[in-house]
Amino acid sequence: MVWNDSLAFCQQRYKSGEKKSDLSELQKLFITQAKKTEEREWLSEVSNIPLQQSLNDLNRRGERPKACA
């Protein structure tokens, strides 16, 4: 979920010509804030490490088109 939501967000920003998101912004939006929603509260039941790693992986895609950073 974290990867898919973040990728969709980054692609939308890319298409609209907005500034690329940094890793801390993505973590805040798609881990910290997501855990506070009813739809994603189950994320609180798992370790943050794999969630953060998925965003690190997305961030490393930076050289490819439509990636976040």
Backbone as JSON, one array per atom type, in Angstrom:
{
  "sequence": "MVWNDSLAFCQQRYKSGEKKSDLSELQKLFITQAKKTEEREWLSEVSNIPLQQSLNDLNRRGERPKACA",
  "N": [[0.82, -1.19, 0.0], [1.88, 1.27, 0.84], [3.97, 1.72, -1.01], [2.5, 1.74, -3.49], [0.63, 3.84, -3.1], [2.38, 5.98, -2.7], [3.83, 6.01, -5.09], [1.79, 6.61, -6.96], [1.14, 9.19, -6.06], [3.57, 10.51, -6.53], [3.79, 10.26, -9.31], [1.61, 11.77, -10.13], [2.39, 14.3, -9.25], [4.65, 14.63, -10.86], [3.51, 14.65, -13.44], [2.05, 17.0, -13.3], [4.01, 18.85, -13.14], [5.04, 19.63, -10.72], [7.23, 20.22, -7.87], [9.6, 17.73, -6.96], [9.02, 15.27, -4.46], [10.56, 14.89, -1.27], [12.19, 12.31, 0.65], [11.49, 12.41, 3.41], [9.09, 13.82, 3.36], [7.45, 12.03, 1.97], [7.46, 9.86, 3.77], [6.16, 11.0, 5.94], [3.61, 11.55, 4.84], [2.71, 9.02, 3.83], [3.22, 7.05, 5.67], [3.3, 7.92, 8.48], [1.02, 9.75, 8.6], [-0.85, 8.17, 7.27], [-1.28, 6.04, 9.01], [-2.96, 7.15, 10.82], [-5.43, 7.2, 9.7], [-8.63, 5.68, 9.25], [-8.87, 3.85, 7.22], [-6.24, 2.99, 6.78], [-5.22, 2.25, 9.25], [-4.32, -0.22, 10.01], [-1.68, -0.34, 9.33], [-0.25, 0.35, 11.55], [0.15, -1.96, 12.89], [2.32, -3.25, 11.88], [5.91, -3.35, 11.53], [7.77, -0.32, 11.15], [10.02, -0.41, 9.59], [10.01, -2.08, 7.12], [8.12, -0.55, 5.75], [9.32, 1.96, 5.54], [11.52, 1.16, 4.05], [10.35, 0.51, 1.62], [9.7, 3.03, 0.68], [12.26, 4.1, 0.53], [13.27, 2.53, -1.54], [11.62, 3.39, -3.63], [12.44, 6.03, -3.74], [15.04, 5.69, -4.65], [14.61, 5.17, -7.28], [14.94, 7.44, -8.61], [16.32, 8.28, -10.96], [14.82, 7.41, -13.02], [12.08, 8.05, -15.28], [9.12, 9.64, -14.08], [9.48, 9.01, -11.44], [9.89, 9.61, -7.9], [12.09, 11.11, -6.72]],
  "CA": [[0.0, 0.0, 0.0], [2.73, 2.46, 0.95], [4.64, 1.89, -2.31], [1.53, 2.09, -4.51], [0.11, 5.18, -2.83], [3.47, 6.94, -2.9], [4.12, 6.07, -6.52], [0.7, 7.36, -7.59], [1.33, 10.58, -5.66], [4.74, 11.05, -7.24], [3.47, 10.35, -10.73], [0.71, 12.91, -10.29], [3.21, 15.53, -9.13], [5.5, 14.68, -12.05], [2.66, 15.05, -14.57], [1.61, 18.39, -13.15], [5.18, 19.7, -13.14], [5.36, 20.07, -9.37], [8.52, 19.85, -7.29], [9.7, 16.35, -6.48], [8.91, 15.07, -3.02], [11.72, 14.26, -0.64], [11.88, 11.09, 1.4], [10.81, 12.72, 4.67], [7.7, 14.18, 3.05], [6.74, 10.79, 1.64], [7.28, 9.09, 5.0], [5.13, 11.67, 6.74], [2.3, 11.37, 4.2], [2.27, 7.66, 3.53], [3.38, 6.16, 6.83], [2.82, 8.56, 9.71], [-0.35, 10.23, 8.46], [-1.72, 7.07, 6.85], [-1.62, 5.25, 10.2], [-3.99, 7.86, 11.56], [-6.7, 7.09, 9.0], [-9.34, 4.43, 9.5], [-8.58, 2.94, 6.1], [-4.86, 2.49, 6.84], [-4.76, 2.09, 10.63], [-3.66, -1.52, 10.14], [-0.23, -0.14, 9.18], [0.33, 0.45, 12.9], [0.4, -3.32, 13.37], [3.56, -3.78, 11.3], [7.11, -2.56, 11.77], [8.01, 0.79, 10.23], [11.21, -0.64, 8.77], [9.69, -2.41, 5.72], [7.38, 0.56, 5.14], [10.33, 2.95, 5.19], [12.35, 0.62, 2.99], [9.64, 0.62, 0.35], [9.86, 4.41, 0.22], [13.67, 4.24, 0.13], [13.38, 1.92, -2.87], [10.97, 4.3, -4.56], [13.31, 7.2, -3.83], [16.21, 5.32, -5.45], [14.22, 5.13, -8.68], [15.01, 8.83, -9.02], [16.85, 8.52, -12.3], [13.83, 6.96, -14.0], [10.95, 8.97, -15.44], [7.93, 9.53, -13.24], [9.82, 8.62, -10.07], [9.74, 10.69, -6.93], [13.22, 12.01, -6.48]],
  "C": [[0.87, 1.26, 0.0], [3.41, 2.75, -0.39], [3.64, 2.39, -3.35], [0.99, 3.5, -4.32], [1.16, 6.24, -3.11], [3.8, 7.1, -4.38], [3.05, 6.86, -7.26], [0.82, 8.85, -7.3], [2.47, 11.22, -6.45], [4.48, 11.21, -8.73], [2.55, 11.54, -11.01], [1.48, 14.22, -10.22], [4.1, 15.71, -10.35], [4.71, 15.2, -13.25], [2.24, 16.51, -14.5], [2.78, 19.37, -13.05], [5.57, 20.23, -11.77], [6.72, 19.57, -8.92], [8.49, 18.41, -6.8], [9.64, 16.29, -4.96], [10.19, 14.47, -2.47], [11.24, 13.1, 0.23], [11.12, 11.38, 2.69], [9.35, 13.11, 4.44], [6.87, 12.94, 2.74], [6.48, 9.95, 2.88], [6.18, 9.7, 5.86], [3.74, 11.4, 6.16], [1.83, 9.93, 4.19], [2.57, 6.63, 4.61], [2.74, 6.81, 8.04], [1.36, 8.98, 9.61], [-1.31, 9.1, 8.09], [-2.16, 6.22, 8.04], [-2.74, 5.88, 11.01], [-5.36, 7.78, 10.88], [-7.33, 5.73, 9.29], [-8.99, 3.39, 8.44], [-7.21, 2.28, 6.2], [-4.35, 2.25, 8.25], [-4.06, 0.76, 10.86], [-2.15, -1.41, 9.95], [0.48, -0.03, 10.53], [0.69, -0.92, 13.46], [1.7, -3.92, 12.84], [4.71, -2.83, 11.63], [7.22, -1.44, 10.73], [9.13, 0.49, 9.24], [10.86, -1.06, 7.34], [8.91, -1.3, 5.0], [8.36, 1.64, 4.68], [11.21, 2.46, 4.04], [11.66, 0.7, 1.64], [9.74, 2.03, -0.2], [11.31, 4.7, -0.17], [13.88, 3.67, -1.27], [12.77, 2.83, -3.93], [11.85, 5.53, -4.79], [14.54, 6.91, -4.7], [15.89, 5.23, -6.94], [14.4, 6.5, -9.33], [15.5, 9.11, -10.42], [15.85, 8.13, -13.38], [12.71, 7.98, -14.12], [9.82, 8.63, -14.5], [8.23, 9.09, -11.82], [9.8, 9.85, -9.18], [10.93, 11.64, -6.87], [14.35, 11.68, -7.4]]
}
